[in-house]
Amino acid sequence: MSERLAQHAMGDQADGLRRLLGTQAVTLTVAARETDLIDAYARIKRIAREQGCGCFRIAVTHARSAEEARTVFDNLQRVAREYLGVRLEYADIPLP
């Protein structure tokens, strides 16, 4: 089997599994720091494109308050929805 044909078959299998299992949310932990937010956006973009995932659960860490965590999430959500067309859900975790 040619490499191209094998890749196509693998893609068909992945698509079939996605349809069978449904799209589950991928959970990511994101620190409330600029560089971590940029990395998180890049991860979301890569996973959305490579795995066809359209839903992500985001837990924000290292925020100074619950309000800051929610603001960080809201900003990431807006950008991800607008530019990637994916849905983000807020994973509310207790702050230490």
N, C-alpha and C positions, 0 to 999 in steps of 0.2 A: 504494500500500500504506500502510495507516495506520501511525503510529509504534508503536503497541502491537503490531501484528501483526509489524512489522519486528523489534522487540525480541525477540518470542517466537521468530521464525525464527533470529535470531542465537544465542539461548540453545540452541535445538535443535542448531545447528551446533557450538557449543562442547561440548555434551554428547556429540555424536557423535565429535568429535575426541578427547575424553578417553577414551572407550571404545576407540577405535581405537589410540591411542598408549599407553594405560595411564597410570596416575598416576605421574609421576616426582617425585622429591624436589626441592623447592625449596631451594637453598642460601642461607643467611643468615649474615652475619658479625655477631657480637654482642660488644660490648666488655663487660668485667666491671665495669660501673658500674651503679648502680641505675637512673638515668634511661634508659640504653641498654637495660636489660632490660625496662623498662616499654614502651619503644618497640618492641622486638622482639616482645613479646607482642601488642601492638596490630597489628603487621604480620602476624604469624602468623594472628591472628584474622580480619583483613581478607582475606588471601589464601585462607584456608580457606573463608570464606563466599562470596567473589566468584568464585573459580576452582575451588572444590570440591577443593582439594588437601588430602590427608590425611597427607602425609609431608614432613618438613622435615629437611634436614641442617644442623646448627648448628656453626659454627666460633667458638670463644670467643677473643677477643683481649684484650690489655691485662691479662691475669691475671699475678699475681706468681709463680705456680708452676703446674705441670701439675695439681697437686691442687686448687688454687683454680679453675682452668678447668673441671675435671671437676665440682666442687661447684656452680658456677654453672650448668653444663649440667643436672645432675641436678635442681636446683630448678626450672629453666625447664621441663624435661621433665615433671616431676610435675604442675605447674600446667596446662600445655598439654593433657596427657592427661586430667586430671580435669575441666577446665572447657570444653575445646574438642573433646575426643575425637580429637585428632590424634597422630600418632606423630613423635617427634623422634629423629634419629640423631646421634651425636657425630662430628663431623669433627675428628679429632685433627690439629692443626697444630703444627709445632715452635715453641717459644717462642724469641724472640731472645736 
